Amino acid sequence: MVVIRYFLFPHITIIFLFATELEKTESIVKDSLFSAKIIRDNWGVPHIYGRRDADVAFGLAYAHSQDDFQTIQDVIYALRGDLSILRSGRDAAVNDYYVHSMNFWGMIEERYENEIPEDVKLLCEGYAAGINTFLSDNPIKKKKGFIDVIGEDIIVGFSHRMPFMFGLDGVLKKLAKKKPPEIIGLGNEYQQGPFDMLGSNFMAVAPQRSSDGFTRLWINTHQPWDGPVAWYEAHLISEEGWDFYGALFPGSPVPLIGHNQYLGWSHTVNSPDLIDVYKLTINKQNENQYWFEGYWKDMELRTADIKVKLLGLIPWKFRRTVKSSIHGPVLEFDHGSYAIRISSIKDLRFLEQWYRMGKAQNISEFKKAMKIHAIPMFNTGYADRDGNIYYVYNAKIPKRDPRYNWKKILPGESKRTLWYDYIPYDQLPQVYNPFEGFFQNCNSSPYLATGSKVDASQALPDWTGIETHQTNRALRSLETFGVDPSISRTEFFNYKYDVRYSRESIIANVRKQYIEEISKKGIPKDLEEAISLIKNWDLSADSLNTNAALAILSLPNAFRIENLKYDCDSVTIKVRESVKFLEKNFGRIDVPMGRVFRLIRGKTDLPLSGGPGTLRAIYYKKSSKKYKAIAGDCYIQAIEWGPKNEFNAWSIHQYGSATKNKSSFHYDDQSKLFSKHKMKQIRP
């Protein structure tokens, strides 16, 4: 038997006993160069030990492959531009063309040896070897023709993924329309496409703001629950001083969020303008030339071999010419040829920066890692055992000529629209040990991180794309954490799991406007009960709330007011659809929300509180007779350091460590805790 502690608030510890099937397991994995010990705890989470950091990365790849080789394999085929070998369809072909047009592998050939530090190369080689060893031990999982993974694959994986994270797919979708768009940038493109980034929260509380003198940090990202950007939990320990507990995406040899014994950090998605599009004037006599600075300039031409399977069975390769201009890769559409310039596209140091962040032991070392300034986006929130808290609007924003409208497609004839330099890291919005003793970011304005307004003269220009809006989550953070002068541990947990919408939120104002308009028009007889439920909704998304399901299903919502699509008649139509759905499946419209919105995982089917835009953020998709959660709150950590060297941490995953292994107990063993807002203690 084993004893496991669950952390519940308010401040209760409950002891549960489990049968021997949950006992820890231990295994040794090795090849000719690397060796690691993998100890899986009672939750199946791998704790990986090695002599060198590279040995730990080797073990991490092996353990993650055990739990989700399918997604790792998809990532490898995608970064190699070979996804069409695995999948038929337009999306796979587009991915493969994208890899070739961005010339990721050309950059690797030119710069890998000189620009990637030796310790990072070794880390990548260890991780690659871990995948190869897993396939050697499990040959049935290896596809015919699969080439062994190499260290370069790991670096390309970061380059491949990053532009999608800050909106490239949204830009391409706009360009692919029949007519070119009026506005091409600053459109929250990061919320679209195969790498959906739905938001995130982090909050930090300094000792002077805590009732007990503790420093506390919330790590609370909002990701898709499945796929290439779904979190995987691991604990990495090496004799070289690596002791990091965090989460990562398939294909990463280092955690991207989490903590060591000295410090912790998390990210939230931000939306700086990092992509510019240029309309090229093409020579009618030579389609491979464009007008630039008074003469016809030749494009760079390369031939890309795209491998596909016809009818999903027959291997076939076709050749495509890939073009590039001085601005960047060139894409051709019916309405013209366009070049795309992308921040940090030629930087190979993403992995190095995250690795150095994880090895840092104090604020100075952490800032030094951040100043590598390779990672082109992500708000970063930090706290440490010395009581320091630090927030930076991390972004690699190009220095641009203010005479141009950078929201629009730019003329490609002049060098004036080209940029090569970036706004320095030290000039980005940031706060260090603010007198408020608190900060938050919930995909919102960095200038209101502490609740106190920053002097407008310190704000960067509008063309940077830096957010000025407040999400509901930011509003609720400031209405909970932000107004409490002495935050206890219990309050720290309760505030994070808040399920209310602010009265200043978009959905609250939409509800007010709709009720006023529908009342003036005359409420239809068949909707009187429904409108009454929506009108009297208290803005809570608690699982027992009997007004919330109808209101959340019916009322439009958005991150920011510019994205809101509101029309009174359209809302009425949606109310009718929601009433029909609830009556058909539950026999009533005042059904408790938790019966409608569910965590569904295999045979597990659990109620959920929270909704789109709440601090307990949950995003749903209609699934037969219910709404199934697909994104939002997922992997969460809470970390605290006390005045007497106390050190505690908790975490929870929406599913469990066996993210793709349906036969494993750990496929869904954390789901019940997750649905009840509970967490497992991971430190000490």
LOLOPA-595105 format. One line per 2 residues: number of its first residue (from 1); for each residue x negated, y, z of C-alpha. Coordinates in steps of 0.05 Angstrom, whole numbers, plus 5000, padded with zeros to 4 digits. Each point is the difference from the previous one (the first is absolute). Layout:
N
NUM> X Y Z  ...
END
This chain:
684
1> 5000 5000 5000  4978 5072 4989
3> 5020 5066 5030  5015 5059 4956
5> 5018 5070 5024  5051 5043 4965
7> 5000 5074 5011  5070 5028 5010
9> 5020 5069 5019  5017 5026 5048
11> 4936 4973 5029  5018 4927 5008
13> 4957 4939 4989  5035 4933 4988
15> 4965 4933 4999  5019 4948 4949
17> 4975 4928 4994  4992 4967 4933
19> 4987 4929 4979  4932 4974 4976
21> 5017 5013 4927  4982 5073 5015
23> 4932 4985 5029  4940 5037 4973
25> 4963 4967 4942  4926 5006 4983
27> 4963 4985 4936  4931 5012 4969
29> 4995 5020 4927  4935 5008 4962
31> 4963 4996 4935  4925 5005 4985
33> 4996 5074 5019  5057 5016 5048
35> 5031 4969 5061  5058 5021 5045
37> 5042 4973 5057  5076 5011 4994
39> 5040 4996 5064  5074 5009 4990
41> 5037 5023 5062  5069 4979 5022
43> 5030 5045 4947  4957 4972 4945
45> 4960 5065 4995  4929 4985 4978
47> 4944 5024 5046  4938 4992 4957
49> 4930 4995 5028  4934 5003 4963
51> 4927 5017 5009  5003 5055 4947
53> 5056 5045 4978  4996 4966 4932
55> 5012 4932 5034  5063 5029 5032
57> 5023 5026 4932  4989 4929 4973
59> 5044 4971 5055  5052 5054 4990
61> 5007 4983 4926  5007 4926 5018
63> 5052 5011 5054  5040 5049 4958
65> 4999 4951 4942  5028 4947 5046
67> 5059 5045 5015  5010 5034 4932
69> 4955 4978 4944  5056 5013 4950
71> 4997 5076 5010  4924 5001 5003
73> 4999 4963 4934  5049 5050 4969
75> 4956 5057 5024  4938 4968 4968
77> 5033 4989 4933  5028 5071 5001
79> 4933 5034 5016  4967 4960 4945
81> 5052 5022 4949  5023 4928 4992
83> 5068 5003 5034  5034 4981 4935
85> 4968 4931 5006  5042 4989 5063
87> 5063 5036 4980  5036 5017 4937
89> 5035 5066 4992  4987 5074 4990
91> 4975 5016 5071  4943 4950 4995
93> 4979 5025 4931  5002 5072 5024
95> 4956 4982 5060  4949 4967 4955
97> 4998 5059 4951  4994 5047 5060
99> 4938 4963 5025  4966 5005 4933
101> 5020 5072 4987  4972 5023 5067
103> 4936 4962 4985  4992 4975 5071
105> 4953 4945 4979  4958 5047 4959
107> 4990 5043 5062  4980 4938 5040
109> 4948 4980 4948  4970 5069 5000
111> 5002 5018 5074  5010 4940 5046
113> 4927 4985 5012  4979 5072 5016
115> 5062 5027 5035  5024 4944 5044
117> 4958 4993 5064  4969 4931 5012
119> 5041 4986 5063  5065 5015 4962
121> 4977 4955 4942  4987 4944 5050
123> 5068 5011 5031  5033 4993 4932
125> 4959 4939 4982  5020 4967 5066
127> 5074 5014 4987  4995 4974 4929
129> 4965 4937 5024  5056 4989 5051
131> 5052 4998 4944  4956 4954 4958
133> 4989 4953 5059  5074 4997 5013
135> 5012 4980 4928  4944 4948 5004
137> 5035 4971 5061  5069 5005 4967
139> 4987 4986 4925  5074 4990 4986
141> 5010 5075 5010  4947 5019 4949
143> 5029 5017 4932  4966 4974 4938
145> 4951 5051 4973  4997 5040 5065
147> 4931 5030 5007  4968 5002 5069
149> 5008 5065 5037  4939 5045 5005
151> 4983 5061 5043  5015 5048 4942
153> 5072 4975 4999  5011 5027 5070
155> 4975 5070 4982  5042 5001 4936
157> 5061 4979 5041  4997 5065 5040
159> 4990 5042 4937  5058 4963 4966
161> 5049 5010 5057  4985 5071 5022
163> 5029 5041 4941  5066 4964 5008
165> 5001 5020 5073  4999 5074 4983
167> 5049 4998 4944  4969 4980 4933
169> 5057 4953 4984  5050 5055 5011
171> 4962 5046 4953  4997 4946 4946
173> 5074 4987 5006  5014 5074 4989
175> 4955 5001 4938  5033 4937 4972
177> 5067 5034 4994  5027 5023 4932
179> 4981 5072 5015  4940 5025 5039
181> 5019 5024 5070  5001 5073 5020
183> 4969 4985 5068  4948 4945 5003
185> 4969 5009 5069  5021 5008 5073
187> 5059 4954 4991  4991 4949 5056
189> 4981 4949 4948  4970 4957 5056
191> 5070 4976 5017  5007 4964 4933
193> 4972 4939 4965  4969 4933 5019
195> 4958 5030 5056  5057 5035 5037
197> 4975 5042 5058  5061 5015 5041
199> 4971 5045 5054  4971 4988 5069
201> 4994 5030 5070  4943 5011 5048
203> 4999 5036 5067  4945 5012 5050
205> 5005 5024 5072  4940 5028 5037
207> 4988 4990 5075  5027 5069 5019
209> 5066 4983 4967  5007 4931 5033
211> 5031 4989 5068  4943 4953 5019
213> 4940 5031 4965  4998 4948 4944
215> 4984 5013 4927  5050 4965 4954
217> 5007 4989 4926  5056 4973 4957
219> 4982 4964 4935  5065 4995 4962
221> 4996 4995 4925  5061 4987 4955
223> 4983 4950 4946  5036 4949 4956
225> 5008 4937 5040  4974 4955 4944
227> 4950 5007 4943  4932 5031 4988
229> 5008 5056 5051  5032 4960 5056
231> 4958 4999 5064  4960 4941 5025
233> 4976 4999 5073  4930 4978 5020
235> 4948 5009 5054  4927 5004 4976
237> 4941 4988 5047  4927 4996 4980
239> 4933 4999 5036  4984 5065 4962
241> 5050 5037 5044  5064 4995 4959
243> 5059 4989 5046  5060 5028 4963
245> 5073 4980 5007  5043 5025 4943
247> 5036 4988 4935  4981 4998 4927
249> 5028 4986 4930  4985 4937 4959
251> 4931 5008 4969  4970 5045 5053
253> 4940 4975 5042  5012 5055 5052
255> 5060 5023 5040  5030 5065 4975
257> 5035 5018 5066  4990 4978 5072
259> 4951 5007 5057  4936 4978 5033
261> 4984 5006 5074  4978 5072 4991
263> 5051 5031 4952  5058 4990 4954
265> 5033 5032 4940  5058 4995 4952
267> 5022 5030 4934  5063 5030 4972
269> 5012 5013 4927  4992 5071 4977
271> 5012 5029 4931  4946 5048 4980
273> 4996 5015 4925  4944 4954 4977
275> 5020 4988 4927  5001 5048 4941
277> 5026 4987 4930  4975 5034 4937
279> 5034 5005 4933  4949 4988 4945
281> 5002 5031 4931  4983 4943 4953
283> 4966 5008 4933  5050 4981 4946
285> 4942 4976 4957  4970 4958 5056
287> 5043 4973 5056  4938 4987 5042
289> 4981 5074 5006  5029 5055 5043
291> 4991 5076 5000  4955 5024 5057
293> 4963 5066 5008  5006 5018 4927
295> 4983 4935 4964  5025 4930 4988
297> 4970 4955 5053  4995 4924 4992
299> 5035 4956 5050  4962 4944 5033
301> 5027 4934 4973  4997 4931 5031
303> 5033 4934 4982  5040 4964 5054
305> 5018 4927 4996  5068 4988 5032
307> 5015 4928 5016  5072 4978 5002
309> 5042 4937 4998  5052 4998 4945
311> 5066 4973 5025  4963 4990 5066
313> 4962 4940 4971  4955 5015 4941
315> 4935 5037 5015  4988 5059 4953
317> 4954 5059 4998  5012 5066 4964
319> 4954 5059 4993  5017 5071 5016
321> 4960 5063 4990  4991 5039 5064
323> 4986 5075 4993  4970 5051 5047
325> 4988 5075 4997  4959 5048 5041
327> 5061 5007 5045  5008 4926 5012
329> 5037 4939 4971  5046 5015 4941
331> 5070 4972 4993  5042 5006 4937
333> 5075 5009 4998  5050 5018 4946
335> 5000 5072 5024  4924 5007 5001
337> 4933 4980 5027  4983 5015 5073
339> 4937 4995 5042  5003 4986 5075
341> 4950 5026 5051  5002 4965 5067
343> 4968 5019 5066  4946 4952 5025
345> 5010 4953 4941  4924 4990 4992
347> 4987 4993 5075  4981 4930 5022
349> 4994 5016 5074  5072 4987 5024
351> 4981 4935 5034  4936 5029 5030
353> 5039 5057 5033  5051 4953 5033
355> 4943 4954 5022  4961 5057 5032
357> 5064 5026 5034  5010 4931 5031
359> 4928 4997 5025  5002 5069 5031
361> 4996 5003 5076  5016 5073 5013
363> 5030 5062 4968  4933 5023 4970
365> 4989 4934 4965  5072 4998 4977
367> 4998 5070 4970  4935 4982 4966
369> 5035 4941 4967  5059 5043 4981
371> 4954 5051 4967  4979 4948 4949
373> 5065 5028 4971  5011 4943 4951
375> 5070 4981 5021  5041 5050 4960
377> 5063 5003 5043  5032 4978 5066
379> 5012 5042 5062  4955 4970 5054
381> 5017 5000 5074  4946 4981 5051
383> 4993 4990 5075  4944 4973 5044
385> 4981 4977 5069  4967 5067 5016
387> 5068 5034 4995  4989 5032 4932
389> 5057 5004 4950  4989 5022 4928
391> 5044 5009 4939  4978 5017 4929
393> 5040 5009 4936  4950 4957 4963
395> 5000 5014 4925  4951 5007 4944
397> 5033 5059 4966  4969 5029 4937
399> 4978 5073 4999  5044 5030 4945
401> 5005 5065 4963  5060 5036 5033
403> 5019 5033 4933  5032 4936 4976
405> 5064 4966 5021  4974 4933 5024
407> 5070 4971 5009  5007 4999 4924
409> 4965 4965 4943  4937 5039 4985
411> 4970 5022 4934  4942 4956 4981
413> 4962 5049 4955  4960 5037 5052
415> 4949 4982 5053  5034 5049 5048
417> 5050 4946 5019  4946 4950 5016
419> 4977 4990 5071  4941 4964 5030
421> 4997 5022 5073  5045 4988 5059
423> 5025 5040 5060  4949 4983 5055
425> 5022 4953 5056  4989 5053 5053
427> 5050 5047 4966  5057 4949 5003
429> 5056 5011 5051  4979 4966 5065
431> 5006 5005 5075  4951 4976 5053
433> 5021 4995 5073  5057 5050 4992
435> 5021 5036 5062  5070 4968 4992
437> 4967 4933 5016  5040 4967 4946
439> 5006 4992 4924  5043 4962 4952
441> 5007 4990 4926  5059 4968 4966
443> 4987 5016 4926  5012 5072 5017
445> 4966 5068 5004  4930 4998 5029
447> 5011 5071 5022  5051 4977 5052
449> 4963 4939 5026  5003 5024 5072
451> 5066 5037 4995  4964 5067 5001
453> 4999 5037 4934  4932 5012 4968
455> 4983 5070 4976  5022 5004 4927
457> 4932 5030 4982  4968 4933 5016
459> 5044 4962 4952  4971 4975 4934
461> 5031 5022 4934  5066 4971 4976
463> 4966 4966 4941  4966 4952 5048
465> 5068 4966 5011  4994 5000 5075
467> 5068 4987 5032  5038 5056 5033
469> 5063 4960 5017  5020 4962 5063
471> 5028 4930 4995  5052 4976 5049
473> 4946 4958 5033  4957 5062 5010
475> 5059 5037 5029  5016 4943 5048
477> 4926 4994 5020  5001 5073 5020
479> 5068 4992 5034  4974 4941 5042
481> 4924 4998 5009  4994 5074 4984
483> 5045 5026 5056  4978 4954 5056
485> 4943 5032 5040  4983 4936 5038
487> 5009 4936 4959  4999 4934 5036
489> 4984 4934 4967  5074 4981 5001
491> 5018 5065 4966  4943 4992 4950
493> 5031 4934 4977  5072 5023 5003
495> 4987 5062 4958  4968 4960 4945
497> 5060 4954 4995  5049 5058 4996
499> 5056 4984 4951  5034 5069 4994
501> 5003 5050 4944  4985 5072 5021
503> 5058 5049 4996  4953 5040 4955
505> 4988 4941 4953  5021 4996 4928
507> 5051 4945 5012  5032 5039 5057
509> 5007 5061 4956  5027 4958 4943
511> 5052 4970 5046  5021 5070 5023
513> 5005 5026 4929  5038 4939 4976
515> 5051 5001 5056  5013 5074 4987
517> 5008 4990 4925  5043 4937 5003
519> 5044 5033 5053  5012 5060 4954
521> 5016 4955 4941  5045 4957 5041
523> 4979 4933 5030  5029 4942 4960
525> 5050 4960 5041  4962 4935 4989
527> 4935 5031 5027  5026 5035 5062
529> 4971 4947 5048  4934 4998 4963
531> 4992 5075 4999  5017 5003 5074
533> 4946 4949 5015  4948 5039 4961
535> 5022 5066 5032  4995 4972 5070
537> 4934 4963 4989  4950 5021 5055
539> 4940 4994 4952  4975 4937 5035
541> 4977 4939 4960  5006 4952 5059
543> 5019 4929 4983  5063 5005 5043
545> 5023 5066 4970  5067 4989 4964
547> 4997 5064 4958  4929 4995 4975
549> 5007 4946 4947  5052 5037 4960
551> 4965 5067 5008  4932 4975 4980
553> 5027 4962 4940  5041 5059 4976
555> 4960 5064 5013  4942 5020 4954
557> 4933 5012 5034  4930 5021 4979
559> 4930 5014 5026  5005 5073 4980
561> 5057 5045 4978  4973 5006 4929
563> 5010 4926 4989  5072 4999 5025
565> 5054 4981 4950  5065 5023 5029
567> 5069 5006 4969  5064 4997 5040
569> 5038 4956 4950  4941 4952 4994
571> 4999 4993 5076  5074 4984 5001
573> 4989 4946 4948  4945 4972 5043
575> 5045 5002 5062  5051 4959 4962
577> 4947 4949 4978  4975 4994 5072
579> 5070 4991 5028  5013 4945 4949
581> 4935 4965 5017  5011 5003 5076
583> 5073 4978 4996  4984 4942 4953
585> 4942 4973 5041  5018 5020 5071
587> 5075 5012 4999  4992 5070 5028
589> 4962 5065 4987  4980 5015 5073
591> 4953 4941 5002  4939 5003 5045
593> 4941 5021 4958  4957 4940 5020
595> 5049 4953 4967  4990 5035 4934
597> 4926 5016 5000  4958 4939 5011
599> 4930 4971 5004  5005 4938 4956
601> 4941 4954 4996  5012 4927 4980
603> 5052 4975 5049  4989 5059 5047
605> 5055 5052 4996  4996 5055 5053
607> 5034 5067 5013  4960 5064 4993
609> 5005 5071 5026  4971 5058 4962
611> 5010 5025 4930  4969 5040 4944
613> 4965 5060 5029  5005 4983 5074
615> 4938 4992 5044  5020 4927 5001
617> 5000 5002 4924  5032 4942 4963
619> 5016 4998 4925  5050 4951 4973
621> 5022 4966 4936  5069 4971 4988
623> 4998 4925 5005  5065 4963 4990
625> 5043 5013 5061  4948 5040 5039
627> 4945 5051 4993  4931 4969 5006
629> 4942 5040 5027  4943 5004 4950
631> 4955 5057 5025  4987 5051 5054
633> 4976 4984 5070  4956 4940 4991
635> 4932 4992 5034  4997 5044 5062
637> 4947 5011 5053  5000 5039 5065
639> 4932 5013 5033  4983 5033 5066
641> 4936 5018 5037  5005 5018 5074
643> 4960 5046 5047  4970 4939 5035
645> 4977 4965 4936  5067 4965 4991
647> 5010 4975 4929  5065 4970 4975
649> 5031 4988 4933  5063 4970 4971
651> 5022 4981 4930  5057 4970 4961
653> 5010 4975 4929  5069 4996 4968
655> 4989 4927 4982  4937 4966 5025
657> 4930 4982 4979  5020 4947 4949
659> 5025 5051 4950  5012 4949 4944
661> 4998 4932 5035  5073 4982 5010
663> 4983 4935 5035  4961 5035 5055
665> 5030 5018 5067  4966 5067 4992
667> 5040 5016 4937  5051 5037 5043
669> 4980 4991 5073  4993 5075 5013
671> 5066 5019 4967  5043 4991 5062
673> 4955 5047 5040  4998 5049 4942
675> 5076 5002 4995  5005 5017 5075
677> 4947 5055 4999  4951 4957 5040
679> 4925 4991 4991  4948 4948 5017
681> 4940 5021 5042  4934 4992 4963
683> 4950 5034 5047  4973 4987 5051
END
